[in-house]
């Protein structure tokens, strides 16, 4: 699963052959959460509250790029949260 961003110990990954709805994976240590790209709700797994908030903040900034990436099935790196 290609890594598309990394910030504050959180790794964001995307996999096109995965199940709907369009989503991305956030990995933080032993925690993994799947986030819906459209709603940014966690749809599977769990992350600590602070990590979840950082992922949602990052996802809000990059939502349009994530949608494009999912629709075109082209991977590229996105900027980290600063």
TANOR-V474635 format. One line per field, one symbol per residue. ss: DSSP state (H for helix, E for strand, - for the rest). Layout:
# TANOR-V474635
ss: ???
This chain:
# TANOR-V474635
ss: -EEEEEE--EEEEE--------EEEEEE--EEEEEE-----EEEEE--HHHHHHHHHHHHHHHHHHHHHHHH----------
